Amino acid sequence: MLAGAISQRRPSRVVLCREQPIPSEGAYGVTDSAESTRGTAFEDLVTRHQAEIYAYIYRMVRHDGEAQDLCQETFLRAFRAFSDLQGTPNYRAWLYRIATNTTLNALRRRRTGARAAAASTRAQPGAVDRDPAGDLDRRVCWTGSRRPSRRCR
């Protein structure tokens, strides 16, 4: 019963928009084989790790569309840095680190954007100020007498 419920909630597999690699041609029309080999190696890397990277990001953001976007951004950043890798790195750990940083940056941007939106609505005329400390001070000033004390004026 539990396994069936979990498999039903699992999101569908993401398919990244990948264009066919355009081979670069040398001065004599010969295709650069190192560039095409790099593209093929990266395609294999994407094919092997795409589902687990997507699932990892989905667990962090809990939104299918955003997880797809962040997964694509992760592999885009990985592609840009792929040629700079030296030695034989642990590709899985490398991709997880890129996915973690990309997702945390997006979550920070979302949180900062929510704060900015809340601040802009407070600054608008006619908006209700929800300052609990200020409300408490006003209540203390008005209790016990008909007029506010001097410190509350």
DSSP file (Angstrom, degrees, kcal/mol; ACC not computed):
  #  RESIDUE AA STRUCTURE BP1 BP2  ACC     N-H-->O    O-->H-N    N-H-->O    O-->H-N    TCO  KAPPA ALPHA  PHI   PSI    X-CA   Y-CA   Z-CA
    1    1 A M     >        0   0    0      0, 0.0     4,-1.8     0, 0.0     5,-0.1   0.000 360.0 360.0 360.0 -48.2    0.0    0.0    0.0
    2    2 A L  H  >  +     0   0    0      1,-0.2     4,-2.2     2,-0.2     5,-0.2   0.899 360.0  52.7 -66.7 -40.9    2.7    2.5    1.0
    3    3 A A  H  > S+     0   0    0      1,-0.2     4,-2.2     2,-0.2    -1,-0.2   0.879 108.9  50.8 -63.9 -36.8    4.9    1.7   -2.0
    4    4 A G  H  > S+     0   0    0      2,-0.2     4,-1.5     1,-0.2    -1,-0.2   0.884 109.7  50.0 -66.9 -38.1    2.0    2.3   -4.4
    5    5 A A  H  X S+     0   0    0     -4,-1.8     4,-1.2     2,-0.2    -2,-0.2   0.876 111.3  48.9 -67.8 -37.4    1.2    5.6   -2.8
    6    6 A I  H  X S+     0   0    0     -4,-2.2     4,-1.1     1,-0.2     3,-0.3   0.915 109.6  50.7 -68.9 -42.1    4.9    6.7   -3.1
    7    7 A S  H  < S+     0   0    0     -4,-2.2    -1,-0.2     1,-0.2    -2,-0.2   0.816 107.6  54.7 -67.7 -28.0    5.1    5.7   -6.7
    8    8 A Q  H  < S+     0   0    0     -4,-1.5    -1,-0.2     1,-0.2    -2,-0.2   0.833 108.8  47.7 -72.2 -30.8    2.0    7.7   -7.5
    9    9 A R  H  < S+     0   0    0     -4,-1.2    -1,-0.2    -3,-0.3    -2,-0.2   0.665  85.6 108.4 -82.8 -16.2    3.4   10.9   -6.0
   10   10 A R  S  < S-     0   0    0     -4,-1.1    45,-0.0    -5,-0.1    -3,-0.0  -0.415  73.7-120.7 -65.7 130.2    6.7   10.6   -7.8
   11   11 A P        -     0   0    0      0, 0.0     3,-0.1     0, 0.0    -1,-0.1  -0.258  31.6 -94.6 -69.9 158.4    7.0   13.2  -10.5
   12   12 A S        -     0   0    0      1,-0.1     2,-0.1     0, 0.0     0, 0.0  -0.271  51.1 -85.9 -69.5 160.4    7.5   12.3  -14.1
   13   13 A R        -     0   0    0      1,-0.1     2,-0.3    41,-0.0    -1,-0.1  -0.417  42.9-123.3 -71.3 140.4   11.0   12.2  -15.6
   14   14 A V        -     0   0    0     -2,-0.1     2,-0.6    36,-0.1    -1,-0.1  -0.643  17.2-159.6 -85.5 137.3   12.4   15.4  -16.9
   15   15 A V        -     0   0    0     -2,-0.3     2,-0.1    35,-0.0    53,-0.0  -0.969  16.2-142.3-117.0 115.6   13.5   15.6  -20.5
   16   16 A L        -     0   0    0     -2,-0.6     2,-1.0     1,-0.1    34,-0.0  -0.417  21.0-110.8 -74.8 150.3   15.9   18.5  -21.1
   17   17 A C        +     0   0    0     -2,-0.1     2,-0.5     2,-0.0    -1,-0.1  -0.721  47.3 175.8 -79.7 105.3   15.8   20.5  -24.2
   18   18 A R        -     0   0    0     -2,-1.0     2,-0.2     3,-0.0    -3,-0.0  -0.953  19.5-149.6-117.5 128.1   19.0   19.5  -25.9
   19   19 A E        -     0   0    0     -2,-0.5     3,-0.1     1,-0.1    -2,-0.0  -0.591  36.0 -93.7 -86.4 156.0   20.0   20.7  -29.3
   20   20 A Q        -     0   0    0     -2,-0.2     2,-0.1     1,-0.1    -1,-0.1  -0.504  50.0-103.4 -67.2 135.3   22.1   18.5  -31.5
   21   21 A P        -     0   0    0      0, 0.0    -1,-0.1     0, 0.0    15,-0.0  -0.392  29.1-135.7 -63.9 135.0   25.8   19.5  -31.0
   22   22 A I        -     0   0    0     -2,-0.1     2,-0.1    -3,-0.1    -3,-0.0  -0.820  21.7-129.4 -91.7 116.1   27.0   21.5  -33.9
   23   23 A P        -     0   0    0      0, 0.0     2,-0.4     0, 0.0    10,-0.1  -0.420  16.9-129.7 -68.5 137.3   30.4   20.2  -34.9
   24   24 A S        -     0   0    0      8,-0.3     8,-2.6    -2,-0.1     2,-0.4  -0.697  21.5-144.4 -85.8 139.3   33.1   22.8  -35.2
   25   25 A E  B     -A   31   0A   0     -2,-0.4     6,-0.2     6,-0.2    -1,-0.0  -0.845   5.5-138.0-108.5 140.1   35.1   22.7  -38.4
   26   26 A G    >   -     0   0    0      4,-2.5     3,-1.4    -2,-0.4    -1,-0.1  -0.006  44.8 -79.0 -77.7-170.4   38.7   23.4  -38.7
   27   27 A A  T 3  S+     0   0    0      1,-0.3    -1,-0.1     2,-0.1    -2,-0.0   0.763 132.3  46.1 -65.1 -25.4   40.3   25.4  -41.5
   28   28 A Y  T 3  S-     0   0    0      2,-0.1    -1,-0.3     3,-0.0     3,-0.1   0.219 121.9-100.0-105.1  14.3   40.2   22.4  -43.8
   29   29 A G  S <  S+     0   0    0     -3,-1.4     2,-0.4     1,-0.3    -2,-0.1   0.634  75.6 143.7  80.7  12.6   36.6   21.4  -43.1
   30   30 A V        -     0   0    0      1,-0.0    -4,-2.5     0, 0.0    -1,-0.3  -0.731  53.0-118.5 -89.4 133.3   37.7   18.6  -40.7
   31   31 A T  B     -A   25   0A   0     -2,-0.4     2,-0.9    -6,-0.2    -6,-0.2  -0.483  23.3-118.0 -71.7 136.5   35.4   18.1  -37.7
   32   32 A D     >  -     0   0    0     -8,-2.6     4,-1.5    -2,-0.2    -8,-0.3  -0.656  27.8-167.9 -75.0 107.0   37.0   18.7  -34.3
   33   33 A S  H  > S+     0   0    0     -2,-0.9     4,-2.3     1,-0.2     5,-0.2   0.787  80.8  61.2 -72.6 -27.6   36.6   15.3  -32.7
   34   34 A A  H  > S+     0   0    0      2,-0.2     4,-2.1     1,-0.2    -1,-0.2   0.898 105.5  48.0 -66.0 -39.0   37.6   16.4  -29.2
   35   35 A E  H  > S+     0   0    0     -3,-0.2     4,-2.1     2,-0.2    -2,-0.2   0.911 113.5  46.1 -67.5 -43.0   34.6   18.8  -29.1
   36   36 A S  H  X S+     0   0    0     -4,-1.5     4,-2.2     2,-0.2    -2,-0.2   0.860 111.6  52.4 -69.6 -33.2   32.2   16.2  -30.3
   37   37 A T  H  X S+     0   0    0     -4,-2.3     4,-2.6     2,-0.2    -2,-0.2   0.902 108.7  51.0 -66.1 -40.6   33.6   13.6  -27.8
   38   38 A R  H  X S+     0   0    0     -4,-2.1     4,-2.2     2,-0.2    -2,-0.2   0.916 110.7  48.6 -61.9 -43.5   33.1   16.2  -25.0
   39   39 A G  H  X S+     0   0    0     -4,-2.1     4,-2.2     2,-0.2    -2,-0.2   0.898 112.5  48.1 -63.7 -41.0   29.5   16.7  -26.1
   40   40 A T  H  X S+     0   0    0     -4,-2.2     4,-2.1     2,-0.2    -2,-0.2   0.903 110.9  50.8 -66.7 -41.1   28.9   12.9  -26.2
   41   41 A A  H  X S+     0   0    0     -4,-2.6     4,-1.9     1,-0.2    -2,-0.2   0.896 111.5  48.2 -63.2 -39.8   30.5   12.4  -22.8
   42   42 A F  H  X S+     0   0    0     -4,-2.2     4,-2.6     2,-0.2    -2,-0.2   0.890 108.2  54.2 -69.4 -37.8   28.3   15.1  -21.4
   43   43 A E  H  X S+     0   0    0     -4,-2.2     4,-2.7     1,-0.2    -2,-0.2   0.906 108.6  49.8 -60.5 -40.6   25.1   13.7  -23.0
   44   44 A D  H  X S+     0   0    0     -4,-2.1     4,-2.3     2,-0.2    -1,-0.2   0.899 109.9  51.3 -62.7 -40.1   26.0   10.4  -21.3
   45   45 A L  H  X S+     0   0    0     -4,-1.9     4,-2.1     2,-0.2    -2,-0.2   0.909 111.4  46.8 -63.0 -43.5   26.4   12.2  -18.0
   46   46 A V  H  X S+     0   0    0     -4,-2.6     4,-2.0     1,-0.2    -2,-0.2   0.931 112.3  50.2 -64.3 -46.1   23.0   13.8  -18.3
   47   47 A T  H  < S+     0   0    0     -4,-2.7     4,-0.3     1,-0.2    -2,-0.2   0.892 113.9  45.4 -60.3 -40.4   21.4   10.6  -19.3
   48   48 A R  H  < S+     0   0    0     -4,-2.3     4,-0.2    -5,-0.2    -1,-0.2   0.877 126.7  24.6 -72.3 -39.2   22.9    8.8  -16.3
   49   49 A H  H  X S+     0   0    0     -4,-2.1     4,-2.2    -5,-0.2     5,-0.3   0.448  91.6  96.2-111.2  -1.6   22.2   11.4  -13.6
   50   50 A Q  H  X S+     0   0    0     -4,-2.0     4,-2.4     1,-0.2     5,-0.2   0.904  85.4  47.6 -60.9 -46.3   19.2   13.4  -14.8
   51   51 A A  H  > S+     0   0    0     -4,-0.3     4,-2.3     1,-0.2    -1,-0.2   0.907 114.8  44.7 -65.6 -42.5   16.4   11.5  -13.0
   52   52 A E  H  > S+     0   0    0     -4,-0.2     4,-2.1     2,-0.2    -1,-0.2   0.859 113.1  50.3 -73.6 -33.2   18.2   11.5   -9.6
   53   53 A I  H  X S+     0   0    0     -4,-2.2     4,-2.4     2,-0.2     5,-0.2   0.910 111.8  49.0 -67.6 -41.2   19.3   15.2   -9.8
   54   54 A Y  H  X S+     0   0    0     -4,-2.4     4,-2.9    -5,-0.3    -2,-0.2   0.938 111.4  48.8 -61.8 -46.1   15.7   16.1  -10.7
   55   55 A A  H  X S+     0   0    0     -4,-2.3     4,-2.0     1,-0.2    -1,-0.2   0.887 110.9  51.4 -62.0 -38.7   14.3   14.1   -7.8
   56   56 A Y  H  X S+     0   0    0     -4,-2.1     4,-0.9     2,-0.2    -1,-0.2   0.930 113.1  43.8 -63.2 -46.3   16.9   15.7   -5.4
   57   57 A I  H >X S+     0   0    0     -4,-2.4     4,-2.2     1,-0.2     3,-0.6   0.893 110.6  55.9 -67.0 -39.5   15.9   19.2   -6.5
   58   58 A Y  H 3X S+     0   0    0     -4,-2.9     4,-2.8     1,-0.3    -1,-0.2   0.883 103.1  55.2 -61.0 -38.5   12.2   18.3   -6.4
   59   59 A R  H 3< S+     0   0    0     -4,-2.0    -1,-0.3     1,-0.2    -2,-0.2   0.799 111.4  46.1 -64.4 -27.3   12.6   17.3   -2.7
   60   60 A M  H << S+     0   0    0     -4,-0.9    -2,-0.2    -3,-0.6    -1,-0.2   0.878 125.8  25.3 -82.7 -39.1   14.0   20.7   -2.0
   61   61 A V  H  < S-     0   0    0     -4,-2.2    -2,-0.2     2,-0.1    -3,-0.2   0.706  82.5-148.2-102.7 -21.8   11.5   22.9   -3.8
   62   62 A R     <  +     0   0    0     -4,-2.8     2,-0.3    -5,-0.3    -3,-0.1   0.821  63.7 105.5  57.6  35.1    8.3   20.8   -3.9
   63   63 A H     >  -     0   0    0     -5,-0.2     4,-2.5     1,-0.1     5,-0.2  -0.944  61.3-149.6-147.2 123.2    7.2   22.2   -7.2
   64   64 A D  H  > S+     0   0    0     -2,-0.3     4,-2.2     1,-0.2     5,-0.2   0.921  95.7  45.2 -61.5 -50.0    7.4   20.3  -10.5
   65   65 A G  H  > S+     0   0    0      1,-0.2     4,-2.2     2,-0.2    -1,-0.2   0.910 115.5  46.6 -63.1 -43.1    7.9   23.3  -12.8
   66   66 A E  H  > S+     0   0    0      1,-0.2     4,-2.6     2,-0.2    -1,-0.2   0.879 110.6  53.4 -67.3 -36.6   10.5   25.0  -10.6
   67   67 A A  H  X S+     0   0    0     -4,-2.5     4,-2.2     2,-0.2    -2,-0.2   0.894 108.8  49.7 -64.6 -39.1   12.3   21.7  -10.2
   68   68 A Q  H  X S+     0   0    0     -4,-2.2     4,-2.4     2,-0.2    -2,-0.2   0.930 111.9  48.0 -63.7 -45.1   12.5   21.2  -14.0
   69   69 A D  H  X S+     0   0    0     -4,-2.2     4,-2.4     1,-0.2    -2,-0.2   0.921 113.9  46.2 -61.6 -44.4   13.8   24.7  -14.4
   70   70 A L  H  X S+     0   0    0     -4,-2.6     4,-2.3     2,-0.2    -1,-0.2   0.843 110.4  53.5 -69.9 -32.6   16.5   24.3  -11.7
   71   71 A C  H  X S+     0   0    0     -4,-2.2     4,-2.2     2,-0.2    -1,-0.2   0.924 110.6  46.7 -65.5 -43.4   17.5   20.9  -13.1
   72   72 A Q  H  X S+     0   0    0     -4,-2.4     4,-2.1     1,-0.2    -2,-0.2   0.911 112.1  50.4 -64.1 -42.0   18.0   22.4  -16.5
   73   73 A E  H  X S+     0   0    0     -4,-2.4     4,-2.5     2,-0.2    -1,-0.2   0.882 108.3  54.3 -62.5 -38.3   20.0   25.3  -14.9
   74   74 A T  H  X S+     0   0    0     -4,-2.3     4,-2.3     1,-0.2    -2,-0.2   0.941 111.1  43.4 -60.7 -48.5   22.1   22.7  -13.0
   75   75 A F  H  X S+     0   0    0     -4,-2.2     4,-2.3     2,-0.2    -1,-0.2   0.810 111.2  55.4 -71.1 -28.3   23.0   20.9  -16.2
   76   76 A L  H  X S+     0   0    0     -4,-2.1     4,-2.0     2,-0.2    -1,-0.2   0.931 110.6  44.8 -66.0 -45.2   23.6   24.1  -18.0
   77   77 A R  H  X S+     0   0    0     -4,-2.5     4,-1.6     1,-0.2    -2,-0.2   0.889 113.0  51.8 -64.6 -38.3   26.1   25.2  -15.4
   78   78 A A  H  X S+     0   0    0     -4,-2.3     4,-0.9    -5,-0.2    -1,-0.2   0.900 108.1  51.7 -65.0 -39.7   27.7   21.8  -15.4
   79   79 A F  H >X S+     0   0    0     -4,-2.3     3,-0.6     1,-0.2     4,-0.5   0.907 107.8  51.9 -63.6 -40.9   28.1   21.9  -19.2
   80   80 A R  H 3< S+     0   0    0     -4,-2.0     3,-0.2     1,-0.2    -1,-0.2   0.852 118.1  37.2 -63.8 -33.6   29.8   25.3  -19.0
   81   81 A A  H >< S+     0   0    0     -4,-1.6     3,-0.9     1,-0.2     4,-0.5   0.454  91.4  94.7 -96.5  -1.5   32.3   24.0  -16.4
   82   82 A F  H X< S+     0   0    0     -4,-0.9     3,-1.0    -3,-0.6    -1,-0.2   0.864  82.8  50.7 -62.1 -39.0   32.7   20.5  -17.9
   83   83 A S  T 3< S+     0   0    0     -4,-0.5    -1,-0.3     1,-0.2    -2,-0.1   0.717 103.8  60.6 -73.5 -19.0   35.8   21.3  -20.0
   84   84 A D  T <  S+     0   0    0     -3,-0.9    -1,-0.2    -4,-0.1    -2,-0.2   0.553  77.5 113.4 -85.2  -7.5   37.5   22.8  -16.9
   85   85 A L    <   -     0   0    0     -3,-1.0     2,-0.4    -4,-0.5    -3,-0.0  -0.388  52.4-157.4 -66.8 140.6   37.4   19.5  -14.9
   86   86 A Q        -     0   0    0     -2,-0.1     2,-0.1     2,-0.0    -2,-0.1  -0.918  50.3  -5.7-120.9 146.9   40.8   18.0  -14.3
   87   87 A G  S    S-     0   0    0     -2,-0.4    -2,-0.0     1,-0.1     0, 0.0  -0.380 110.8 -43.9  74.3-152.7   41.6   14.4  -13.5
   88   88 A T  S    S-     0   0    0     -2,-0.1    -1,-0.1     2,-0.0    -2,-0.0  -0.795  70.5-170.5-116.3  87.2   38.9   11.9  -12.9
   89   89 A P        -     0   0    0      0, 0.0     2,-1.2     0, 0.0     3,-0.1  -0.244  35.4-103.0 -75.5 163.4   36.3   13.6  -10.7
   90   90 A N     >  -     0   0    0      1,-0.2     4,-2.2     2,-0.1     5,-0.2  -0.768  38.0-167.6 -82.7  98.2   33.3   12.0   -9.0
   91   91 A Y  H  > S+     0   0    0     -2,-1.2     4,-2.7     1,-0.2     5,-0.2   0.853  80.6  55.5 -61.9 -37.5   30.8   13.4  -11.5
   92   92 A R  H  > S+     0   0    0      2,-0.2     4,-2.3     1,-0.2    -1,-0.2   0.941 110.9  43.3 -62.8 -47.9   27.8   12.4   -9.3
   93   93 A A  H  > S+     0   0    0      1,-0.2     4,-2.1     2,-0.2    -1,-0.2   0.884 113.4  53.5 -64.4 -37.9   29.1   14.4   -6.3
   94   94 A W  H  X S+     0   0    0     -4,-2.2     4,-2.0     2,-0.2    -2,-0.2   0.919 110.6  45.9 -62.6 -45.0   30.0   17.3   -8.6
   95   95 A L  H  X S+     0   0    0     -4,-2.7     4,-2.7     1,-0.2    -2,-0.2   0.881 110.8  53.0 -66.8 -38.4   26.5   17.4  -10.1
   96   96 A Y  H  X S+     0   0    0     -4,-2.3     4,-2.6    -5,-0.2    -1,-0.2   0.890 108.5  50.4 -64.1 -37.8   24.9   17.2   -6.6
   97   97 A R  H  X S+     0   0    0     -4,-2.1     4,-2.4     2,-0.2     5,-0.2   0.920 112.1  46.8 -66.1 -42.6   27.0   20.2   -5.5
   98   98 A I  H  X S+     0   0    0     -4,-2.0     4,-2.6     2,-0.2    -2,-0.2   0.919 113.5  49.0 -64.1 -42.8   26.0   22.2   -8.5
   99   99 A A  H  X S+     0   0    0     -4,-2.7     4,-2.5     2,-0.2     5,-0.2   0.902 111.2  50.0 -63.3 -41.6   22.3   21.3   -8.0
  100  100 A T  H  X S+     0   0    0     -4,-2.6     4,-2.7     2,-0.2     5,-0.2   0.947 113.6  44.2 -62.6 -49.0   22.5   22.2   -4.3
  101  101 A N  H  X S+     0   0    0     -4,-2.4     4,-2.2     1,-0.2    -2,-0.2   0.912 114.5  49.4 -63.7 -42.8   24.1   25.6   -4.9
  102  102 A T  H  X S+     0   0    0     -4,-2.6     4,-1.9    -5,-0.2    -1,-0.2   0.921 114.7  44.6 -62.6 -44.2   21.6   26.3   -7.8
  103  103 A T  H  X S+     0   0    0     -4,-2.5     4,-2.5     2,-0.2    -2,-0.2   0.913 112.8  49.7 -69.2 -43.4   18.6   25.4   -5.7
  104  104 A L  H  X S+     0   0    0     -4,-2.7     4,-2.3    -5,-0.2    -1,-0.2   0.895 110.1  51.7 -64.1 -38.1   19.7   27.2   -2.6
  105  105 A N  H  X S+     0   0    0     -4,-2.2     4,-2.4    -5,-0.2    -1,-0.2   0.912 110.7  48.7 -61.9 -41.7   20.3   30.4   -4.6
  106  106 A A  H  X S+     0   0    0     -4,-1.9     4,-2.4     2,-0.2    -2,-0.2   0.900 110.6  50.3 -65.9 -40.1   16.9   30.1   -6.1
  107  107 A L  H  X S+     0   0    0     -4,-2.5     4,-2.4     2,-0.2    -1,-0.2   0.885 110.5  50.1 -65.6 -37.5   15.3   29.6   -2.7
  108  108 A R  H  X S+     0   0    0     -4,-2.3     4,-2.9     2,-0.2     5,-0.2   0.920 110.7  49.5 -64.4 -43.4   17.2   32.7   -1.4
  109  109 A R  H  X S+     0   0    0     -4,-2.4     4,-2.5     2,-0.2    -2,-0.2   0.899 111.4  49.5 -62.3 -39.9   16.0   34.7   -4.4
  110  110 A R  H  X S+     0   0    0     -4,-2.4     4,-2.0     2,-0.2    -2,-0.2   0.922 113.0  46.1 -64.6 -43.9   12.4   33.6   -3.7
  111  111 A R  H  X S+     0   0    0     -4,-2.4     4,-2.0     2,-0.2    -2,-0.2   0.912 114.3  47.6 -66.3 -42.4   12.6   34.5    0.0
  112  112 A T  H  X S+     0   0    0     -4,-2.9     4,-2.4     1,-0.2    -1,-0.2   0.883 111.0  52.3 -65.2 -38.9   14.2   37.9   -0.8
  113  113 A G  H  X S+     0   0    0     -4,-2.5     4,-2.2    -5,-0.2    -1,-0.2   0.874 108.2  50.9 -64.7 -37.5   11.5   38.5   -3.4
  114  114 A A  H  X S+     0   0    0     -4,-2.0     4,-2.3     2,-0.2    -2,-0.2   0.889 110.6  49.2 -67.2 -38.8    8.8   37.7   -0.9
  115  115 A R  H  X S+     0   0    0     -4,-2.0     4,-2.4     2,-0.2    -2,-0.2   0.917 111.2  49.2 -65.2 -42.1   10.3   40.1    1.6
  116  116 A A  H  X S+     0   0    0     -4,-2.4     4,-2.2     2,-0.2    -2,-0.2   0.899 111.3  49.5 -65.0 -39.5   10.6   42.9   -1.0
  117  117 A A  H  X S+     0   0    0     -4,-2.2     4,-1.9     2,-0.2    -1,-0.2   0.903 111.6  48.8 -65.6 -40.4    6.9   42.3   -2.1
  118  118 A A  H  X S+     0   0    0     -4,-2.3     4,-1.7     1,-0.2    -2,-0.2   0.894 111.6  49.6 -65.9 -38.9    5.8   42.5    1.5
  119  119 A A  H  X S+     0   0    0     -4,-2.4     4,-1.6     1,-0.2    -2,-0.2   0.879 109.6  51.3 -67.4 -37.6    7.8   45.7    2.1
  120  120 A S  H  X S+     0   0    0     -4,-2.2     4,-0.6     1,-0.2    -1,-0.2   0.859 109.2  50.0 -70.4 -33.3    6.3   47.3   -1.0
  121  121 A T  H  < S+     0   0    0     -4,-1.9     3,-0.4     1,-0.2    -1,-0.2   0.853 110.0  51.2 -72.7 -31.8    2.8   46.5    0.1
  122  122 A R  H  < S+     0   0    0     -4,-1.7    -2,-0.2     1,-0.2    -1,-0.2   0.844 107.6  53.5 -68.9 -32.4    3.5   48.0    3.5
  123  123 A A  H  < S+     0   0    0     -4,-1.6    -1,-0.2    -5,-0.1    -2,-0.2   0.634  87.8 100.9 -79.0 -13.2    4.8   51.2    2.0
  124  124 A Q  S >< S-     0   0    0     -4,-0.6     3,-1.7    -3,-0.4     2,-0.1  -0.447  85.9-101.2 -73.3 144.7    1.7   51.7   -0.1
  125  125 A P  T 3  S+     0   0    0      0, 0.0    -1,-0.1     0, 0.0     3,-0.1  -0.408 107.5  23.0 -65.2 138.9   -0.8   54.3    1.1
  126  126 A G  T 3  S+     0   0    0      1,-0.3     2,-0.2    -2,-0.1    -3,-0.1   0.390  89.2 136.3  87.0  -3.5   -3.8   52.7    2.8
  127  127 A A    <   -     0   0    0     -3,-1.7     2,-0.4    -5,-0.2    -1,-0.3  -0.500  59.5-113.7 -77.0 148.0   -1.9   49.5    3.7
  128  128 A V        -     0   0    0     -2,-0.2     2,-0.6    -3,-0.1    -1,-0.1  -0.679  22.9-134.4 -83.9 129.0   -2.4   48.1    7.1
  129  129 A D        -     0   0    0     -2,-0.4     2,-0.7     1,-0.1    -1,-0.0  -0.747  14.7-164.7 -85.1 121.3    0.8   48.2    9.3
  130  130 A R        +     0   0    0     -2,-0.6    -1,-0.1     4,-0.0    -2,-0.0  -0.534  31.9 145.3-105.9  64.3    1.1   44.9   11.1
  131  131 A D     >  -     0   0    0     -2,-0.7     4,-2.3     1,-0.2     5,-0.2  -0.858  27.9-171.0-102.3 100.2    3.7   45.8   13.7
  132  132 A P  H  > S+     0   0    0      0, 0.0     4,-2.3     0, 0.0    -1,-0.2   0.863  85.2  53.0 -63.6 -34.6    2.9   43.8   16.8
  133  133 A A  H  > S+     0   0    0      2,-0.2     4,-2.2     1,-0.2     5,-0.1   0.913 110.1  47.9 -66.3 -40.8    5.3   45.7   19.0
  134  134 A G  H  > S+     0   0    0      2,-0.2     4,-2.2     1,-0.2    -1,-0.2   0.897 111.1  50.8 -65.4 -40.7    3.8   49.0   18.0
  135  135 A D  H  X S+     0   0    0     -4,-2.3     4,-2.3     1,-0.2    -2,-0.2   0.905 110.0  50.7 -62.1 -41.2    0.3   47.7   18.7
  136  136 A L  H  X S+     0   0    0     -4,-2.3     4,-2.4     2,-0.2    -2,-0.2   0.917 109.1  50.4 -64.2 -43.3    1.4   46.5   22.1
  137  137 A D  H  X S+     0   0    0     -4,-2.2     4,-2.2     1,-0.2    -1,-0.2   0.911 111.1  49.0 -61.2 -42.2    2.9   49.9   23.0
  138  138 A R  H  X S+     0   0    0     -4,-2.2     4,-1.8     1,-0.2    -1,-0.2   0.897 110.6  50.5 -65.4 -38.7   -0.3   51.7   21.9
  139  139 A R  H  X S+     0   0    0     -4,-2.3     4,-1.1     1,-0.2    -2,-0.2   0.906 110.2  49.7 -65.5 -40.0   -2.4   49.3   24.0
  140  140 A V  H  < S+     0   0    0     -4,-2.4     3,-0.3     1,-0.2    -1,-0.2   0.898 110.7  50.9 -64.5 -39.7   -0.2   49.9   27.1
  141  141 A C  H  < S+     0   0    0     -4,-2.2     8,-0.5     1,-0.2    -1,-0.2   0.865 113.4  43.8 -66.4 -36.2   -0.4   53.7   26.6
  142  142 A W  H >< S+     0   0    0     -4,-1.8     3,-0.6    -5,-0.1     2,-0.3   0.587  92.7  95.2 -90.0 -10.3   -4.2   53.7   26.4
  143  143 A T  T 3< S+     0   0    0     -4,-1.1     3,-0.1    -3,-0.3     4,-0.0  -0.598  86.8  18.0 -83.1 142.4   -5.0   51.3   29.2
  144  144 A G  T 3  S+     0   0    0     -2,-0.3     2,-0.3     1,-0.1    -1,-0.2   0.186 119.9  47.2  91.2 -17.1   -5.9   52.7   32.6
  145  145 A S  S <  S-     0   0    0     -3,-0.6     4,-0.1    -4,-0.1    -1,-0.1  -0.968  74.7-123.8-149.1 165.2   -6.7   56.2   31.6
  146  146 A R  S    S+     0   0    0     -2,-0.3    -1,-0.1     2,-0.1    -2,-0.0   0.788  98.2  51.9 -81.1 -27.4   -8.7   58.1   29.0
  147  147 A R  S    S-     0   0    0     -3,-0.1     2,-0.1    -4,-0.0    -2,-0.0  -0.820  92.6-109.6-108.1 149.0   -5.7   60.1   27.8
  148  148 A P        -     0   0    0      0, 0.0    -6,-0.1     0, 0.0    -7,-0.1  -0.440  39.3-106.7 -72.1 150.8   -2.4   58.6   26.7
  149  149 A S    >   -     0   0    0     -8,-0.5     3,-1.1    -2,-0.1     4,-0.4  -0.181  34.8 -99.1 -68.9 171.3    0.6   59.2   28.9
  150  150 A R  G >  S+     0   0    0      1,-0.3     3,-1.0     2,-0.2    -1,-0.1   0.840 121.0  58.5 -64.0 -34.2    3.3   61.6   27.9
  151  151 A R  G 3  S+     0   0    0      1,-0.2    -1,-0.3     2,-0.1   -10,-0.1   0.728 105.0  52.0 -70.6 -17.7    5.6   58.9   26.7
  152  152 A C  G <         0   0    0     -3,-1.1    -1,-0.2     1,-0.2    -2,-0.2   0.494 360.0 360.0 -95.0  -4.6    3.0   57.8   24.2
  153  153 A R    <         0   0    0     -3,-1.0    -1,-0.2    -4,-0.4    -2,-0.1   0.483 360.0 360.0 -80.2 360.0    2.3   61.2   22.6
